[in-house]
Amino acid sequence: MSENRVVDEMEHLEKLGDYLVVRGNKALNGEITVRGAKNFVSKCMVAALLGKTPSVLKNVPDIRDVQVVSDLLRLHGCKVDYAPKEGIIHIDATNISHGEVADVSTLAGSSRIPILFCGPLLHRLGEAFIPSLGGCDIGGRPIDFHFDALRKFGAVIAKEKNGIHITAPTGLKGTKIRLPYPSVGATEQVLLTAVCASGKTELSNAAVEPEILNEIDVLQKMGALITIDTDRVIHIEGVSDMKGFAHTALTDRIEVASWASAALSTYGDIFISGAKQSHMTTFLNVFRKVGGEFDIRDEGIRFYYPGGKLRSIPLETDVHPGFMTDWQQPFAVALTQVHGLSIVHETVYEQRFDFTKALCRMGASIQLYKECLGSRTCRFEERNFRHSAVIAGPTKLHGANILVPDLRGGFSHIVAAVTAVGESKVYGISLINRGYESFTEKLLALGADIG
């Protein structure tokens, strides 16, 4: 986006009141609670479409993605009752129906989740309509993976004026699928389609993130037959009917790492209620290597700066059990405060470093490279993407006006603003509400000076 367009967008957002003033250079200290994972809860809500009896999901965060999926479910005839304070959502998909194309299209711009409606709607209604998809612009998220998988199940996909119309004239049948990359979204698509397809499905090179395993737990509760091998192979034996589920969502490990990064960047001390060690192992190792410290308790994890110099590290993102790409952006802010040169090699999304432009304007020293500056070459080698970063520190950040580029980059800018000396204005904070529940209230609880 050109500088003039950025300024115009900031002026527009200021008129809408979609900004946050942050007066920084203050350590974040205190306790907050993190609830269910954005990347699981929304997919679990879609899975409820498969059930012919009601479902209930607990530990649900009050975020915009939950509201969007709730509205999409209602458009398809589902009864959805959400109590944000209690974090409980009831979904009754007993009598689902076709949603109005125009209404689905209107909502779809806010989320990429409609692509996962395909399998359940094909099973329950015999057809599905998928409009153009939204989501954060952080690089390719090819929906070809999804459509190729659906075709292998026997789906017929036709492009129409407002989107994609999908049918299954002879029903969906089990198949063998090997993903070219262990994509979380494509794995979810196959699972949601295979559970009711006739026969057996074998999915190779599948994603095995905790959110995926939690989704498999939910599908098993609903009646699915799913086996997971140790080599990223998942076997699914189709069943004719699924029932509803009762489940408690796993904690959002991305949000936990985001607040932990804020604690380190501001030399603070934050206890995160709900955080789980088993979901954070790789992050915890990196946090300690840099010089941060943590205490693990039954009810959560305390992340804090123990004093002394923070140490530079080489870091490489990867699919689970590697270092999450969604952990990288907020943690990169903390790396601006360490001593020496840190190298970050992004191997999941090729354009994830766009958020560093604002950090550099705030005083960070970050150089981007097209080469794979990691322990191995990745699929972005020789594709002209600046997917490696060298971060020199420590640097004193200073306040600036910032436009949120995407969800995780936006929270990273909030962390940078709290770390920086002086006042910052962060524009487009409504985007951060997609995945961070009550983040302004949590900032206040931790002692941030915002308004």
N, C-alpha and C positions, 0 to 999 in steps of 0.2 A: 504494500500500500504506500503510495507516494506521501511525502511530508504534508502537502496541502490537503490531501484526503484525510490524513490522520487528524489534522487540526479541525477540519470540518466535522469529522465524526465526534471529536471531543466536545465541540461547541453544541452539537446536537444532543449528546448525552448529558451535558450540563443542564440544558433546558429541561430534560426529562428527570433530572435529579439522580441519574444513574452514575454516581461517582462516590468516592470515599476520600475524605481528607485524613491523611496520616501524618502525625508529628512524631518522628522517629527517634533513634538513638536511645532506646529504652529496652532493658532486658524484659523478656516475657517470663513471668513467674506465676504459678498457681496450678489449678486443677480444672480439667475439662472432661467431658464425656464424648466418646465417639460411638455412634451406633452402626447399623448395618451397612454393608458395602454397596455403593452405588452400582458397581459392575456385576453384582449378584442379584440385588433386590429387583431391579427392572426386568431381568431375564426370568427370574422366578415368577414374577407376575404374569409374564407371557406364558410360562408353562401351565399356569392355572387354566388357560384356554382348553387344554387337553382333558381336564377333569369334568366328569359328568355329575359331580357333587361339589359342594362348596369347599373353598380352601381358605386357610388363615395363615398369615405370615406375621411374625413378631420381630421386634428390633428394627423397625423400618424408619429410616431417617426422613425428616421433612425437607426434601429437596425437590427441585423443579422436575427432574427426570421421573420421579414417582408420580407427580401430578400429570405429566404428559402421558405416561403409560396408562394411568387410571382413566384419563379421558379417552384414549384410544380403545381401551377395553369397553368402556360405556358405549362408544359408537358401534361396537359389535354386539350389543345386547347384554353385556355382562352387568351385574349389580356389583358395585364397588363401594365399600364403606371404610373410610380411613379415619383413624383417630390419631392425629399427629402427636399429641402430648403423650399418649400411651405407646405410640410406635407400633400400632397393630392395624393391619389391613385385612378386610374380609372380601373375598372375590367369589361370586357365584356365576359360573359360566354354563349353568344348566341349559339355558335357552339362548344360545348365541345366535346372531343373525349377521347379515351382510351390512357393513358400514357404508354410508354414503360416500362416494368417491371424493367429492369436493371437500367434505368435512375431514376425511382422513388426510387428504393432501394439505389442508390448512395446518393440521397438527404436526405432520411429519417433518416440516421444516425445522422443528425444534429438536429433533432426535433421529438417530439412525436405527432406533429400535424396531420400526415397522418391518424391516427385512426379516426379523425373527418370527413374525406372525405367520410366515408362509406355511411352514409345516403343520402347525396346529390348525390353521384355517382350512388347509387342504383336507386334513383328516375329518374335521367337524362339519365343513360346509361344501367341500368339493372344489373350491376355488379361492383365490386370494388376489387382492389388488395391492400393489406396492408402489407408492408415489416416489417422487424424487426425495433423496435423503439429505438430512442436515448433519450436524455434528461439528467437532473442532477440526480446523484446517491444519493438520500437523503432518501431512504426507498421505501417501496412498493407502486407502483402506478398500481394496478392490472387492466389489460385490460379485465379481466374476466367480470367486470361490464359492459363493452361496448359490448362484445360478447353476454352475457346473455340477454341484452336488445334487441340487434338486432335479436336474435333468437325469442324473444317474438313477434316481429313485423312480423315474417315469413321469416327471412333471413336464408339461408343455408350457413354454414361456413365450409370450407374445408382447411386443412393444406396442403401446398405445399412446395417444396424444398426451395424457397426463401421467403416465407411469407404465408399470408392467402388470399385465394380467396373466395369472398363473392358474392352470387347471391340471387335473390328473384324470384323463378320460378312462384309463384302465386301472386306476388305483395306484397307490405307491407301494413299491416292492423293495425289499432289502437288497443291498448291493455292497460292493467293495470300493472303498474310496481311500486314496492316499493324498493328503494335502501337500502341496508344494512347500508350505511353510506352516508351522504349528499355530495357526491363527485361532485366537480365542473365539471370535465371532463365527468363523466357519465351523469350528468344533461344536459350538452351541447350536448352529443350524442343523448339523447332522444329527445331533442327539434329539432335538425336538421333532425331527422328521422321522428318524429311524424307529423311535419307541413304538409307534403304531403302524409302521410299514409291515406288510406281510413278509415273513421269512426273516433271514438273518442279515445283519449289516456288520461289516468290519471296517473300522476307521483307523488308518495308519497315520503316523506323524501328527497325532492329535495334541492339542494344548492340554496341559494337566495342572493349570493354576488352581489354587485353593477354591476359587469361585466356581470353577468347572466341577471339581469334586463335590462341592456343596450342592451344585445343581443336580448332579447324578444322585446324591442322597435324596433330594426332593422327588426326582422322577421315580426312584425305587419305591418311595413311600406311596406314589400314585399307582404303582402296579407294574412298572417297567422292569425288564430283565437286562441288566447291564453288568459286564465284567471288564475290569481294567487290568491290562498286562503292564509289566514294568518297562516296556520298550515303547511307550507312547501309542500302544494299540488298544483300542476300545472295541469290544464286541457287544452288539445289541440284538436281542431276539424280540421281534415285534409282537405286541399283544393287541387284542381287538378293542379293549376298553381301558380307560384310565379313570381313576377316582380323584377326588380332591386331596389336599394335603394339609398338615399342620406342621409348621417349621419355624425355627428361630434363625434369622440370618446371621452369618458370621460378620465380625467387625470389619469395618473398612480399613484395610491395611494401608491403602494409599493415603487416606486422611491422617492416619496415625503417623506415617513417615513425614508427611507435610508439616505437622505440628512439631515433630521431633527436630526437623531441619530448622524450624523457626527458633526452637530453644537453643540450638547450637549457634546459629547465625547471630543471635542477639546476646549470647553468653548468659542464657537464662536457665530456668529450671521448671519443667512442666510435667505434671503427672497426668497421664491419659487413661482415664477409667474405660475399661472395655478392651484395651489393647491386649493382644495374645502373642506370646513368644513364638509359637509354632508357625504362625503366618509371617513372621518378621525376621527369621533367622539370618538371611543374607544381608538385610538392611542393618541389623544389629551388629554384625561383624564389621561392616564398613563404618558404621557410626563410631565404633570403638577404635578402629584403626586410625581414624582421623584425629582422635583425641577426646571425643565425647564419652560420656559414661551413662549407664542406665541401671536401674534396679527393677527386677521383675517380681511382681506380686500376683497373688491370685486374682485380684480385682483389676489389675492394670499394670502399666509400665511407667516408671519415672525416667524421663530423659533430661540430662543436665550437663552443663559445662563445668568440669571439675577444677578448672584453673590450668595454667600453663599454656604452652604454644600448641596450636592445632597444626596437624601434620598433613602435608600434601600427599595425594595418592593417585594411582592410575585406576580408572573406573570404566567398566564396560557394561552396557545394558544388555539384557538377554531375556528370553522367555523363561518362565519358571522352570527350575529353581534359581535362576540368575537374578541379577539386580534389575528390578522392574523399570521400564522406561518411564512410568508415571511417578516413580520416586526421584528420577534424575533431575527434573526441573527445579523443585524446591531445594533439593540438596545442592544443586549448583550454586545457589545463593550462599549457602554455608561455605562452599569451597572458595568463595571470594575472600573469606576471612582467615584462611589457613596460610601457613608460611611455606612458600615455595611454589612450584609449578605442578598443578593437578591436570591430568589428561582424562578426558571423558570421550569414550567411543560409543556412539549411539548406533545400535544395530537393528532396532525395531521399527522406528519411524524416521524416514529420511530427512524430514524437514522440522525436526523437533527443536532446533536451536534458534528459531526465529525470536523467541522471547529474550535472547541475550542482547539484542539491540538496545532495549531499554536499560538493561543492567550496565552496558557500556556507557550510555548517556549519564548514568548515575555515578560513574567513576570506576566501574569494574574494568579489569584488564583481561579481555577474553578474545582469543584469536580462533577463527574457524578454519577448518581444513577439509579438503575433499578426500584426502587419504585416510585409510583405516589405521588410526593411531592406537591400536589395541593389541591384544595378544594373538589375534587372528584376523584374517580378512573376512569381510561380511558381504552380503548380497548387494550392498551399495557401492562396492569397489568399482571404480572406473565408470560410475554413472553420473558423475559431475555434481553430486550432492555434497554440501558442506555438512558432514555428519560426524566430525570429530572436533573437539574443542580443547584448547589449552588455556587454563585459568591460572593467572598469576596472582599471588596474594602475599600478605593481606593488603587489601585496599579499603580506604575509607569511602563508603558510599555517601552520596549527598542527595537530597530530595529533588524530585522532578515530577513533571506531569507525564503520566503513563496511560497508554491505551491497552486494555486487556486483549491479548491475541487469541487465547484459547483457555480452556478450563484450568489445566495444571499450570500453564504459563502465567495465568492471571493470579493464582494463589502465590506463585513464586514472586510476582511483583509486589504483592502485599507483604511478603516476608522481607523483600528488599527495602520497601518503604519503612517498615518498622525498624529495620537495621540502620537505615541511613540517618545522617545528621540533617536536620532541617525538615521542612514540610513537603509532602508529596500529595498529588491528587491522582487517584487511580480511577480511570474512567471505564465503564462497562462492567461494573461489579455484578450485575444481574447474571452474567454468564457464570460467575463463580458459584452462584446459588444452585447450578445444575448438580454439583457434586459435593458441596461443603455445607452441611446443615448449620444454620445460625452462626456463620463464621464471624460476623461482626460482634455478636453477643459474646462469643468465645474470646475474641480479641480483647474486649472490655474486661472480661473476667480475668484475663492474664495481665492486665495492667497497661494495655496499649492506649496511647493517646490518639483517639480517632474522633471524627465528627462529620 
